[in-house]
Amino acid sequence: MLRQSILSSRVATTLLLPGLFVFLWSTGFIGSKIVTQHAPPLTFLIIRFTLASIVLAPFIYKLQSKWPDRISDYLHSAIVGVLVHAVYLGGVFCAISLGTGAGISALIVGLQPLLTLCLAVIFLNEKAGVQKIAGLLVGLLGFAIIITERTSSETLDTTGLLLCTVSLLGISAGTIYQKRMITSIQLLPGVLIQYIGAALALLPAAMLLESFEINWNVEFVFATGWLVLVLSIGAILLLMLMIRSSEVSNVASLFYLVPPLTALEAFVLFGEALSPLSLGGMLLCVAGVATVMHESNSSK
C-alpha cells in the first residue's frame, strides 16, 4: 500500500502537475494579446499583481499559513518576484507593445531551458548528462521550427531585442534564485510577497513612462480575470511547487511544450492551419522534454 502511494505521488509530480502547468501557461497567449490592446503594459502588470495579491490574501488567512520569521526571507521572495514576474513579464509585454512580433519574442525567451541548465550546473551543482543536454537541444530545435513556421517576416529592432533578452535573463535567474535561496518559506505567503515586490518594482517605471489610461470593457475585464486567476494564481503556484520538488532544468524544459499546445489550441478554437512542419516541430518538443525527464527519473 505504501509503495503504491509513493508511486501515485511520483506520477502526479512527473506527469499531472507539469501537464497542467503547460496547459495553463499556454492559455496566457490570448489573454496577453487582448490586454495590451486596452492598457499600457506596465500599468496592466501592476493591476494584475495587485489583484493576484488580493485573491491570495484570504486563502493565506483561511489556511493559517505561516509567514516567514526572518526579514531576509521576505527580501529573497521579493527578489524572485522582481525577476520572475516584473522583469520577465515586463520585458515581454513592453517588447510586444512596441511592435516586436510575438513569435520573435517567444523564440528569444525560448532559450530559457538551455540558459537555466547552464546556471543550474554552475550555481546548484545539478548534473548535466549527455541525455539531458541532447533532450534540451532537440526541444529547442522543435521550438524554433514551430515559432519560425508561425512567424512571417518580422522586424526586430534593438529595443525589442534588448527587452526580450532582459526577460530571458530575468526568468532564468529568478528560477535559480528561487531554488537556491527559498527553501523554508510556505508557498502561498511566498508568492504573495513576490507579487508585492514585483508591483512595487514596476510602479516607478510605470509612473515615469506610462499614462495609466485603461480602456475598461468586457473583453479587457474578462482577459484580466483569466490572467490573474489562471496564470498568476494557478500556473505560478504550480511553477513554484515544481521548482521546489524537482531540478530546475527539468522544470525549465517544460516551456518547450507551450508553443505546440498553443498552436493546437489555436487550431481547435480558431481553425488556424497546422502544417506538417509544425507537427514535426511539436513532436521534437515532446521528444526533447521526454528525454530530459527520462534521464532525471532514471537517476533517482
C-alpha positions as CSV (number, residue, x, y, z in Angstrom):
1,M,0.0,0.0,0.0
2,L,2.8,2.4,0.9
3,R,4.6,1.6,-2.3
4,Q,1.5,2.2,-4.4
5,S,1.0,5.6,-2.6
6,I,4.6,6.6,-3.3
7,L,4.2,5.5,-6.9
8,S,1.0,7.6,-7.3
9,S,2.7,10.6,-5.8
10,R,5.5,10.3,-8.3
11,V,3.1,10.0,-11.2
12,A,1.4,13.2,-10.0
13,T,4.7,15.0,-9.7
14,T,6.2,13.8,-13.0
15,L,3.1,13.9,-15.2
16,L,0.0,15.6,-13.9
17,L,1.5,18.8,-12.4
18,P,3.7,19.5,-15.4
19,G,0.9,18.8,-17.8
20,L,-1.5,21.1,-16.0
21,F,1.1,23.8,-15.8
22,V,1.9,23.7,-19.5
23,F,-1.8,23.9,-20.3
24,L,-2.5,26.8,-18.0
25,W,0.7,28.7,-19.1
26,S,-0.2,28.3,-22.8
27,T,-3.6,30.0,-22.3
28,G,-1.8,33.2,-21.4
29,F,-1.1,34.0,-25.1
30,I,-4.7,35.0,-26.0
31,G,-5.2,37.0,-22.7
32,S,-1.9,38.9,-23.0
33,K,-2.7,39.8,-26.6
34,I,-6.1,41.2,-25.6
35,V,-5.0,43.3,-22.6
36,T,-2.1,45.0,-24.4
37,Q,-4.7,46.5,-26.8
38,H,-6.5,48.2,-23.9
39,A,-3.9,49.2,-21.3
40,P,-0.2,50.2,-21.1
41,P,1.9,47.0,-20.4
42,L,3.4,48.0,-17.1
43,T,0.2,49.5,-15.8
44,F,-1.6,46.3,-16.6
45,L,1.0,44.2,-14.8
46,I,0.7,46.3,-11.7
47,I,-3.0,45.8,-11.7
48,R,-2.5,42.0,-12.4
49,F,-0.1,41.6,-9.5
50,T,-2.2,43.7,-7.1
51,L,-5.4,41.7,-7.9
52,A,-3.5,38.4,-7.5
53,S,-2.3,39.5,-4.1
54,I,-5.8,40.4,-3.1
55,V,-7.1,37.0,-4.2
56,L,-4.3,35.1,-2.4
57,A,-4.7,37.0,0.9
58,P,-7.9,35.4,2.1
59,F,-6.6,31.9,1.3
60,I,-3.5,32.6,3.4
61,Y,-5.6,33.7,6.3
62,K,-8.1,30.8,6.0
63,L,-5.4,28.2,5.8
64,Q,-3.4,29.8,8.6
65,S,-0.3,29.8,6.5
66,K,2.9,30.7,8.4
67,W,4.6,33.9,7.4
68,P,8.4,34.0,7.3
69,D,10.2,34.8,10.5
70,R,13.2,36.4,9.0
71,I,13.4,39.7,7.2
72,S,15.9,38.0,4.7
73,D,13.2,35.6,3.6
74,Y,10.9,38.5,2.7
75,L,13.8,40.0,0.7
76,H,14.6,36.8,-1.1
77,S,10.9,36.3,-2.1
78,A,10.6,39.9,-3.3
79,I,13.8,39.4,-5.4
80,V,12.3,36.3,-7.0
81,G,9.1,38.3,-7.7
82,V,11.1,41.1,-9.4
83,L,13.0,38.6,-11.6
84,V,10.3,36.1,-12.5
85,H,7.3,38.5,-12.7
86,A,8.4,42.1,-13.1
87,V,11.5,41.6,-15.3
88,Y,10.3,38.6,-17.3
89,L,6.7,39.7,-18.0
90,G,7.5,43.4,-18.1
91,G,10.1,42.8,-20.8
92,V,7.9,40.7,-23.0
93,F,4.8,42.9,-22.6
94,C,6.8,46.0,-23.4
95,A,8.5,44.4,-26.4
96,I,5.2,43.3,-27.9
97,S,3.6,46.7,-27.2
98,L,6.4,48.4,-29.1
99,G,5.8,46.2,-32.1
100,T,8.1,43.3,-31.6
101,G,6.5,40.2,-33.1
102,A,5.2,37.7,-30.5
103,G,7.0,34.9,-32.5
104,I,10.4,36.6,-32.3
105,S,9.9,37.4,-28.6
106,A,9.0,33.8,-27.9
107,L,11.9,32.5,-29.8
108,I,14.4,34.6,-27.8
109,V,12.8,33.8,-24.4
110,G,12.7,30.2,-25.6
111,L,16.4,29.9,-24.9
112,Q,15.5,29.8,-21.2
113,P,15.8,26.0,-20.7
114,L,19.4,26.0,-22.1
115,L,20.4,29.0,-20.1
116,T,18.7,27.7,-17.0
117,L,20.6,24.4,-17.4
118,C,23.9,26.2,-17.6
119,L,23.1,28.3,-14.5
120,A,21.9,25.2,-12.6
121,V,25.1,23.4,-13.3
122,I,27.1,26.4,-12.1
123,F,25.1,27.5,-9.0
124,L,23.1,24.4,-8.0
125,N,25.6,21.7,-8.9
126,E,23.0,19.9,-10.9
127,K,24.2,17.2,-13.3
128,A,24.1,17.8,-17.0
129,G,24.3,14.4,-18.6
130,V,24.6,13.8,-22.3
131,Q,20.9,12.7,-22.4
132,K,19.6,15.8,-20.7
133,I,21.7,18.2,-23.0
134,A,20.5,16.3,-26.0
135,G,16.9,16.5,-24.9
136,L,17.1,20.2,-24.4
137,L,18.7,20.7,-27.8
138,V,16.1,18.6,-29.5
139,G,13.4,20.5,-27.7
140,L,15.0,23.8,-28.8
141,L,15.0,22.7,-32.4
142,G,11.3,21.8,-32.3
143,F,10.6,25.1,-30.6
144,A,12.4,27.0,-33.3
145,I,10.6,25.1,-36.1
146,I,7.2,26.0,-34.6
147,I,7.9,29.6,-34.0
148,T,9.6,30.1,-37.4
149,E,6.7,28.4,-39.2
150,R,4.1,30.6,-37.4
151,T,6.1,33.8,-37.8
152,S,6.1,35.7,-41.1
153,S,8.7,38.3,-41.8
154,E,9.0,40.3,-38.6
155,T,11.4,43.2,-37.9
156,L,13.3,43.2,-34.7
157,D,14.7,46.5,-33.5
158,T,17.4,46.9,-30.9
159,T,14.9,47.9,-28.2
160,G,12.8,44.8,-28.7
161,L,15.9,42.6,-28.8
162,L,17.1,44.1,-25.5
163,L,13.8,43.8,-23.8
164,C,13.4,40.1,-24.8
165,T,17.0,39.4,-23.7
166,V,16.3,41.0,-20.3
167,S,13.2,38.9,-20.0
168,L,15.2,35.8,-20.7
169,L,17.8,36.6,-18.1
170,G,15.1,37.5,-15.6
171,I,13.1,34.3,-15.6
172,S,16.3,32.1,-15.8
173,A,18.0,33.9,-12.9
174,G,14.7,34.0,-10.9
175,T,14.3,30.3,-11.3
176,I,17.8,29.6,-10.0
177,Y,17.4,32.1,-7.1
178,Q,14.1,30.5,-6.1
179,K,15.6,27.1,-5.9
180,R,18.8,28.1,-4.1
181,M,17.6,30.8,-1.6
182,I,14.0,29.9,-0.8
183,T,13.6,26.6,0.9
184,S,11.6,27.1,4.0
185,I,9.0,29.7,3.1
186,Q,5.5,28.4,2.7
187,L,4.2,28.5,-0.9
188,L,1.2,31.0,-0.6
189,P,2.9,33.7,1.5
190,G,6.0,33.4,-0.6
191,V,4.1,34.0,-3.9
192,L,2.1,36.9,-2.3
193,I,5.4,38.6,-1.3
194,Q,6.7,38.0,-4.8
195,Y,3.7,39.9,-6.3
196,I,4.0,42.8,-3.9
197,G,7.7,43.0,-4.7
198,A,7.0,42.9,-8.5
199,A,4.3,45.6,-8.3
200,L,6.5,47.9,-6.3
201,A,9.4,47.4,-8.7
202,L,7.3,48.3,-11.7
203,L,5.5,51.3,-10.2
204,P,8.2,53.9,-10.6
205,A,8.8,52.9,-14.3
206,A,5.0,53.0,-15.0
207,M,4.7,56.4,-13.4
208,L,7.6,57.7,-15.5
209,L,6.8,56.1,-18.8
210,E,3.0,55.5,-19.0
211,S,-0.2,57.4,-18.6
212,F,-2.2,54.8,-16.6
213,E,-5.1,55.2,-19.2
214,I,-7.1,52.0,-19.5
215,N,-10.0,51.2,-21.8
216,W,-12.3,49.3,-19.5
217,N,-14.6,47.0,-21.3
218,V,-15.9,43.4,-21.1
219,E,-13.1,42.0,-23.2
220,F,-10.4,43.6,-21.0
221,V,-12.1,42.6,-17.7
222,F,-12.5,39.0,-18.8
223,A,-8.9,38.7,-20.1
224,T,-7.6,40.3,-16.9
225,G,-9.6,37.9,-14.7
226,W,-8.3,35.0,-16.7
227,L,-4.7,36.1,-16.4
228,V,-5.0,36.8,-12.7
229,L,-6.8,33.6,-11.7
230,V,-5.5,31.1,-14.2
231,L,-1.9,32.4,-14.8
232,S,-0.9,34.4,-11.8
233,I,-2.6,32.1,-9.3
234,G,-2.9,28.6,-10.8
235,A,0.1,28.4,-13.1
236,I,2.5,30.3,-10.9
237,L,1.7,28.2,-7.8
238,L,2.3,25.1,-9.9
239,L,5.6,26.5,-11.2
240,M,6.9,27.4,-7.7
241,L,5.8,24.0,-6.4
242,M,7.6,22.1,-9.2
243,I,10.8,24.2,-8.7
244,R,10.8,23.2,-5.0
245,S,10.3,19.5,-5.8
246,S,12.4,19.0,-9.0
247,E,15.6,20.0,-10.7
248,V,15.1,23.5,-12.2
249,S,16.5,22.4,-15.6
250,N,13.7,19.8,-15.8
251,V,11.1,22.4,-15.0
252,A,12.5,24.9,-17.5
253,S,12.3,22.3,-20.3
254,L,8.5,22.3,-19.9
255,F,8.4,25.7,-21.6
256,Y,9.3,24.0,-24.8
257,L,5.8,22.4,-24.7
258,V,4.0,25.7,-24.6
259,P,4.2,26.7,-28.3
260,P,3.0,23.3,-29.5
261,L,0.0,23.4,-27.1
262,T,-0.8,27.0,-28.1
263,A,-0.7,26.0,-31.8
264,L,-3.1,23.1,-31.1
265,E,-5.4,25.5,-29.1
266,A,-5.4,28.0,-32.0
267,F,-6.3,25.1,-34.4
268,V,-9.2,23.9,-32.3
269,L,-10.6,27.4,-31.3
270,F,-9.8,29.5,-34.4
271,G,-9.2,27.0,-37.1
272,E,-5.6,28.1,-37.7
273,A,-3.9,25.7,-40.0
274,L,-1.2,23.2,-38.8
275,S,1.4,22.4,-41.4
276,P,3.3,19.2,-41.5
277,L,6.4,21.2,-40.5
278,S,4.7,22.5,-37.3
279,L,3.5,19.0,-36.4
280,G,7.1,17.8,-36.8
281,G,8.3,20.6,-34.5
282,M,5.7,19.6,-31.9
283,L,6.9,16.0,-31.9
284,L,10.5,17.2,-31.4
285,C,9.4,19.4,-28.5
286,V,7.7,16.5,-26.8
287,A,10.6,14.1,-27.5
288,G,13.1,16.6,-26.1
289,V,11.2,17.1,-22.8
290,A,10.5,13.4,-22.5
291,T,14.3,12.8,-22.9
292,V,15.1,15.3,-20.2
293,M,12.5,13.9,-17.8
294,H,13.6,10.3,-18.5
295,E,17.2,10.9,-17.6
296,S,16.2,12.5,-14.3
297,N,13.8,9.7,-13.4
298,S,16.4,7.1,-14.3
299,S,18.9,8.7,-12.0
300,K,16.6,8.5,-8.9
